[in-house]
Amino acid sequence: MDQTRRRPGGRSADVRARVHGATLALLAEQGYEALQLTDVAARAGVNKTTVYRRWTTKAQLVAGLVAELADERVPTPDTGSLQGDLAAMLAQVAALLDERAVRAVLRAVVTLADDDAAVDELRRTFWDDQLAGAGVVVTRAIARGELPDGTAPRLFLERVFGPVYFRVLLGGRALTPAELDLLSRTGR
């Protein structure tokens, strides 16, 4: 019988978690521009070749980190109503954006160079994936008769969540609970 203790997800998951944790910490401390993959490797306690083999650029590393954070911390709820789903998602997004490191990561995603096709593709893919996943909230609301047929899920979600990201990332302050409640009622 093997007495070896196995990690859930194995070594790959452990390395990814350590690298993502180190990246978050470094982004909070110094921002995206100063982020170096060698510093991430040192902070994570892994060889730099391990980092470079998995993420050839810091843009790829940050894009992967943002996608993982969004998937883990902003799951798509099913409360039985559009308002309930939006309220839950808005609260999750607001809580996530309250973290300095997360704001640094998202600012990096927003400001990554437009002239780099690979970076632009990473950014587009991230937002496409996030909005497509959350789009189920809109399609369920259409099926329940809470939204009219033909409502475009992506456009609807951009309209609801845009103010949160705008206020926090560009305006430097969060929405109040009353403002978040107002946004959750947007579908009515």
Disulfide bonds with the S-S distance in Angstrom:
none
